[in-house]
Amino acid sequence: MWEIFLSSTSADLAPYRAAVHQAISELEGFHCVWMEGFGARDDWALDLCRQKVRDCDLFIAILGLYHGSSPAGSQRSYTELEYEAAVEYRRSRLVFMTPDDFPLKGNLREPDEKWQRQQDFRRNVSLDRVRATFSSPTTLAREVVVAIYNWERRRATQSSAQLRAEALPAPMAEAAPDLGPLIPKMCDRTLQEDQFRSDFASALRERPGFPQIYVLCGEERECPESFVERLTKTHLQRQAARIGGDAGGQVLTRRVSWPEEGEVAERFQRLIANLFEPFDPTYEITHEELTPAAFAGLEPMSVNPVVTLDHELRPASGNEPSRELLERYLRFWDEVATHRPSALIVSFIWVLYPPVESGLLSPWRRRRRCAAFQATLAEIRQARERQPKLCPYSPLKELGCIKKEHVLEWFSRHHRIYDTKTRLEKCEKLFGSEACRPMAEIESALGRIQEGFFQRRAL
């Protein structure tokens, strides 16, 4: 009996879900798993959905324009989280998507933020899988049956080795994902990660081969470096594997200092020299010019599919980039793009503000400086978006503190061995009466929990 998990929102697609469920139920040898059949359970809804996805053979997603509900503390919808679980557990996936002009009832109109999130989700899924569209419940049901038939036929023609590989058990619910030391750093940052994922995918699709530049602001105790490490070891590493294969597809990361003092022209010259130094310490001595063409031709650009550059800036020490310096830096990458570097180059600029408690910046001055800088970043992006020959550039949303519901979601995703009571007790101990905590404190606490988890597994 093949188990098929049916994933979609129901408020907007109820008749479509019902038609597909009925069609699958009439197929011999198939069983349709959907939320309507779960019944009353003493389980977290997200945990139960992930378990059902893990236990299925085929995952079918019907995606409309409606975002729908989300678990507490998460910006992602249940449908999006179910799809992520299907990817994580390597389940076969069939995707059916409403057209962009699909009618949506007025009472289902959501805030612009949710609308955009759903658009981003649809776009990301379209990059992951070939998807079909439909016009009526009957048409959809017919297309689903044909797709299931084709999926079953492909499995019948696979080699025994392939079947054995697919028959390997999925990760147990209590097992931590294979992210090692990165797991304690995987708490929240949903807004920033989703924005990066969407902008990164758009840049690959619309401006392939162009360097990409991202700016990230926040207090140092919110750990921007850890967030960039997360992006590098997940999204960018997957892209490197797509380009160079699992064996040769690695990300090369280099830290590049951002000059702090001097006139803009002088700082820019030092900044460009700093770009070359991590790849060839003797380049400035043995070569006359530090040009975009020379950078694109550096040897590491030809042997690494993805290269990342990390810059750290501290406004309190006078190290905030002027608009002129930042625009010169972006124009350098525009020139690099014209020389078609072999590697995908991704530059991260971290702008680190000191915490209010440090006394280096008053709360009023910090808010004013941060708002002014964010406005500058937004203006630069708007000006560049109108020029398709320029490199993609994206200022990400400012990093904030971590709330209790974010940690509860982390437990749900990475340590489902703990029951609900234990999770709540650990969160209560971590937060006390505080509404949120800096990421640095959260990472330290989750690191200890992670270490204890592995120690228990080793016994």
C-alpha positions in Angstrom: 0.0 0.0 0.0 1.5 3.3 -1.1 1.0 6.2 1.4 0.4 9.6 -0.3 0.6 12.8 1.8 -1.7 15.5 0.5 -0.6 19.0 1.5 -2.4 22.3 0.8 -4.4 25.0 2.5 -8.1 24.2 2.9 -9.8 27.6 3.3 -9.3 28.4 -0.4 -8.8 24.9 -1.9 -11.3 22.7 0.0 -13.2 21.4 -3.1 -9.8 20.7 -4.8 -8.5 18.8 -1.8 -11.7 16.8 -1.6 -11.6 15.9 -5.3 -7.9 14.8 -5.1 -8.6 12.8 -1.9 -11.5 11.0 -3.6 -9.5 10.2 -6.7 -6.6 8.8 -4.7 -8.9 6.8 -2.5 -10.4 5.1 -5.6 -7.0 3.9 -6.7 -6.2 0.4 -5.8 -3.1 0.1 -3.6 -3.0 3.8 -2.5 -3.9 5.5 0.7 -4.3 9.3 1.0 -3.1 10.9 4.2 -4.5 14.3 4.9 -5.0 16.5 7.9 -8.8 15.9 7.9 -8.0 12.3 8.8 -5.7 12.9 11.7 -8.5 13.1 14.3 -8.0 14.4 17.9 -4.4 13.9 19.0 -2.3 15.0 21.9 0.5 16.1 19.6 1.9 19.3 18.4 0.3 19.8 14.9 3.7 20.5 13.3 5.3 17.4 14.9 2.4 15.2 13.7 2.6 16.6 10.1 6.3 16.0 9.9 5.8 12.4 11.2 3.1 11.8 8.6 5.4 13.2 5.8 8.2 11.1 7.0 6.1 7.9 6.8 4.7 8.6 3.3 6.0 7.4 0.0 4.8 10.3 -2.1 4.2 13.9 -1.3 1.6 15.9 -3.3 1.5 19.7 -2.8 -1.4 21.8 -4.1 -0.3 25.5 -3.8 -2.7 28.4 -4.2 -2.4 32.1 -3.4 -3.4 31.8 0.2 -0.7 31.6 2.8 -2.8 30.2 5.7 -1.9 29.5 9.3 1.5 29.0 10.9 2.7 27.3 14.1 3.3 29.6 17.0 6.6 31.5 16.6 7.0 30.7 12.9 6.5 32.9 9.8 6.3 29.8 7.6 2.9 28.3 6.9 2.1 24.7 7.7 2.1 23.9 4.0 5.6 25.4 3.6 6.9 23.5 6.6 5.3 20.2 5.3 7.1 20.8 2.0 10.4 21.4 3.8 9.9 18.1 5.7 9.4 16.3 2.4 12.7 17.7 1.1 14.4 16.8 4.3 13.2 13.2 4.3 13.8 13.0 0.5 10.3 12.1 -0.4 9.2 12.1 -4.0 7.2 15.3 -4.6 4.5 16.2 -7.1 3.5 19.9 -7.3 0.3 21.4 -8.6 -0.1 25.1 -8.6 -3.0 27.5 -9.2 -2.5 30.1 -11.9 -1.6 33.7 -10.8 -5.1 34.9 -11.6 -6.8 32.2 -9.5 -9.9 33.7 -7.8 -9.6 34.2 -4.0 -12.6 35.1 -1.8 -12.5 38.6 -0.3 -12.6 37.2 3.3 -9.4 35.3 2.6 -7.4 38.4 1.6 -4.3 38.4 3.9 -1.8 41.2 4.9 0.7 42.1 2.3 3.5 40.4 4.2 1.7 37.0 4.1 0.8 37.5 0.5 4.5 38.1 -0.4 5.6 35.1 1.6 3.3 32.9 -0.3 4.5 34.3 -3.6 8.1 33.6 -2.5 7.2 30.1 -1.5 5.5 29.4 -4.8 8.5 30.8 -6.7 11.0 28.7 -4.6 9.0 25.5 -5.2 8.8 26.3 -8.9 12.7 26.3 -8.9 12.7 23.0 -7.0 10.2 21.0 -9.1 8.4 21.1 -12.4 4.8 21.9 -11.5 1.5 21.6 -13.3 -1.4 24.1 -13.2 -5.1 23.4 -13.1 -8.5 25.1 -13.7 -11.1 23.0 -11.8 -11.3 20.3 -9.2 -12.1 17.7 -11.8 -9.1 18.7 -14.0 -6.8 18.6 -11.0 -8.0 15.2 -9.8 -7.4 13.8 -13.3 -3.9 15.3 -13.5 -3.0 14.0 -10.1 -4.0 10.4 -11.1 -2.0 10.6 -14.2 1.1 11.9 -12.3 0.7 9.1 -9.7 0.5 6.6 -12.5 3.7 8.0 -14.1 5.5 8.0 -10.7 4.6 4.4 -10.0 5.7 3.4 -13.5 9.1 5.1 -13.0 9.6 3.2 -9.8 8.8 -0.1 -11.5 11.6 0.6 -14.0 14.2 1.5 -11.4 17.1 -0.8 -10.7 17.2 -2.9 -7.6 20.0 -0.8 -6.3 17.9 2.4 -6.6 15.0 0.7 -4.9 17.2 -0.4 -2.1 18.5 3.1 -1.7 15.0 4.5 -1.6 14.0 1.8 0.9 16.5 3.0 3.5 14.7 4.2 6.6 14.1 7.9 6.9 15.8 9.7 9.8 14.1 8.9 13.1 11.9 11.7 14.5 14.3 12.1 17.5 17.5 12.2 15.5 19.1 15.5 14.9 19.7 16.6 11.3 23.2 16.2 10.0 24.2 19.8 10.7 26.5 19.1 13.6 27.8 22.2 15.4 25.5 24.4 13.3 22.3 23.1 15.0 22.5 25.5 18.0 22.7 28.4 15.5 19.5 27.4 13.7 17.0 29.2 16.0 14.6 31.6 14.2 16.0 34.2 11.7 13.0 33.2 9.6 12.5 36.7 8.1 16.1 37.1 7.1 16.6 33.6 5.8 13.4 33.7 3.8 14.4 37.1 2.3 17.9 35.7 1.5 16.5 32.6 -0.1 14.0 34.5 -2.2 16.6 37.2 -3.3 19.3 34.5 -4.0 16.9 32.4 -6.1 15.8 35.5 -8.1 19.4 36.6 -8.7 20.3 33.1 -10.0 17.4 33.1 -12.3 17.4 36.7 -13.5 21.2 37.6 -13.4 23.1 34.3 -13.5 26.8 34.5 -13.0 26.7 38.0 -11.4 28.3 38.5 -7.9 25.7 39.0 -5.2 26.0 41.5 -2.3 24.0 41.3 1.0 24.1 43.8 3.9 23.1 42.6 7.4 22.6 44.9 10.3 22.2 44.2 14.0 23.9 44.2 17.4 26.9 42.0 17.7 25.2 39.9 20.4 22.6 38.9 17.8 25.4 36.9 16.1 25.3 38.0 12.5 28.4 35.9 11.9 26.5 32.7 12.9 23.6 33.6 10.6 26.0 34.1 7.6 27.6 30.7 8.5 24.1 29.2 8.4 23.4 30.6 5.0 26.9 29.4 3.8 26.6 25.9 5.0 23.0 25.4 3.8 21.8 27.4 0.9 25.2 28.3 -0.6 26.6 24.8 0.0 23.7 23.2 -1.8 24.3 25.6 -4.7 28.0 24.6 -4.8 27.0 20.9 -4.9 24.7 21.6 -7.8 27.5 23.2 -9.7 30.5 21.1 -8.8 28.9 17.8 -7.5 29.0 16.5 -4.0 32.7 15.8 -4.1 34.0 19.0 -5.8 31.2 21.4 -4.9 32.6 23.3 -1.9 32.2 26.9 -0.7 35.4 28.9 -0.3 35.0 31.5 2.5 37.3 34.4 3.1 37.2 37.2 5.7 38.1 40.6 4.3 38.7 43.7 6.5 36.9 46.9 5.7 39.2 50.0 6.1 38.2 52.2 9.0 40.0 55.5 8.5 40.9 58.0 5.8 39.2 59.6 2.8 36.8 57.7 0.7 39.2 57.3 -2.2 42.0 56.0 0.0 39.7 53.6 1.9 38.4 52.3 -1.4 41.9 51.5 -2.7 42.7 49.7 0.6 39.4 47.8 0.4 40.2 46.5 -3.1 43.7 45.5 -2.1 42.2 43.7 0.9 39.9 41.7 -1.5 43.0 40.3 -3.3 45.1 39.5 -0.2 43.2 36.4 1.1 43.4 34.7 -2.3 47.0 35.7 -3.2 49.0 37.5 -0.4 51.8 38.5 -2.9 49.4 39.7 -5.7 49.8 43.4 -4.8 53.6 43.1 -4.9 53.9 41.1 -8.1 51.1 42.9 -10.1 50.7 46.5 -11.1 46.9 46.8 -11.1 44.2 45.5 -8.8 41.4 45.5 -11.4 38.0 43.8 -11.6 39.3 41.8 -14.6 42.3 40.6 -12.5 40.0 39.6 -9.6 37.7 37.6 -11.9 40.8 35.8 -13.2 42.2 34.8 -9.8 42.9 31.0 -9.6 40.5 30.3 -6.7 37.7 31.7 -8.9 38.2 28.9 -11.4 38.5 26.0 -9.0 35.7 26.8 -6.5 32.1 26.9 -7.6 31.0 29.4 -4.8 33.2 32.0 -3.1 32.0 34.1 -0.2 33.5 37.3 1.2 32.7 38.5 4.8 33.2 42.1 5.8 32.7 43.3 9.4 31.9 47.0 10.1 31.4 48.7 13.5 29.7 52.1 13.3 30.6 53.0 16.9 34.3 53.0 15.9 33.7 55.2 12.9 33.6 52.3 10.6 30.2 52.8 9.1 30.4 52.8 5.4 29.6 56.0 3.7 27.2 55.9 0.8 29.9 56.8 -1.6 32.2 54.1 -0.4 29.5 51.5 -0.6 28.5 52.5 -4.1 32.1 52.4 -5.3 32.3 48.9 -3.8 29.2 47.8 -5.7 30.5 49.3 -8.9 33.6 47.2 -8.5 31.5 44.1 -8.6 29.5 45.4 -11.5 32.8 45.5 -13.4 33.8 42.0 -12.2 30.5 40.7 -13.6 31.4 41.9 -17.1 34.4 39.6 -17.0 32.3 36.5 -16.2 34.1 34.9 -13.2 33.8 31.1 -13.1 32.8 31.1 -9.4 29.6 32.5 -8.0 30.7 35.3 -5.7 28.6 36.2 -2.7 29.7 39.1 -0.5 28.2 39.7 3.0 28.7 43.0 4.8 27.9 42.9 8.5 27.1 46.2 10.2 27.5 45.6 13.9 25.8 48.1 16.3 26.8 48.0 20.0 24.1 47.1 22.5 22.4 50.0 24.2 23.8 48.8 27.6 27.3 49.4 26.4 26.9 53.2 26.6 28.6 53.7 23.3 25.3 54.8 21.6 22.3 56.2 23.4 19.0 54.4 22.5 17.8 57.5 20.6 21.1 57.9 18.7 21.2 54.2 17.9 17.7 54.2 16.5 18.3 57.3 14.5 21.6 56.1 13.0 20.2 52.6 12.2 17.1 54.1 10.6 19.2 56.5 8.5 21.5 53.8 7.4 18.7 51.4 6.5 17.1 54.2 4.5 20.4 54.6 2.6 20.6 50.9 1.9 17.0 50.9 0.6 17.6 53.9 -1.7 20.6 52.2 -3.2 18.7 49.0 -3.8 15.8 50.9 -5.5 18.2 52.7 -7.8 20.0 49.5 -8.8 16.9 47.4 -9.3 16.0 49.6 -12.3 19.3 48.6 -14.0 19.3 44.9 -14.9 23.0 44.9 -15.9 24.1 45.6 -12.3 24.9 43.1 -9.6 22.1 41.9 -7.3 22.3 43.8 -4.0 20.0 43.2 -1.0 19.9 44.7 2.5 18.5 42.1 4.8 16.1 42.9 7.7 17.8 43.8 10.9 18.5 41.0 13.4 16.5 41.1 16.6 16.4 39.1 19.8 15.0 35.6 20.2 11.6 34.9 21.7 10.4 31.8 23.6 8.2 30.6 20.8 11.3 30.6 18.5 13.1 28.2 20.9 10.0 26.0 21.1 10.0 25.8 17.3 13.7 24.9 17.4 13.0 22.0 19.7 10.2 20.9 17.4 12.5 20.8 14.4 15.7 19.5 15.9 15.0 17.7 19.2 11.6 16.1 19.1 12.7 13.5 21.6 11.6 15.9 24.3 8.0 16.0 25.2 6.0 19.2 25.4 6.4 19.5 29.2 10.2 19.2 29.0 10.4 21.7 26.2 8.3 24.3 28.1 10.4 23.7 31.3 13.7 24.3 29.4 12.3 27.5 27.8 11.1 28.8 31.2 14.5 28.2 32.7 16.2 29.9 29.8 13.9 33.0 29.5 12.6 33.5 33.1 10.5 36.7 33.0 12.3 38.1 29.9 10.3 38.4 26.7 13.3 37.7 24.6 17.0 37.0 24.8 20.1 37.9 22.6 21.0 35.2 20.1 24.5 34.9 21.8 22.8 33.6 25.0 20.4 31.4 23.1 23.2 29.8 21.1 25.2 29.1 24.2 22.2 27.5 25.9 21.2 25.4 22.9 24.8 24.3 22.4 24.7 22.8 25.9 21.4 21.1 25.1 22.8 19.8 21.9 25.9 18.4 23.6 23.8 16.6 26.2 21.7 15.2 23.4 24.7 13.6 21.6 26.1 12.4 24.9 22.8 10.5 25.6 22.8 9.0 22.1 26.3 7.7 22.7 25.4 5.8 25.8 
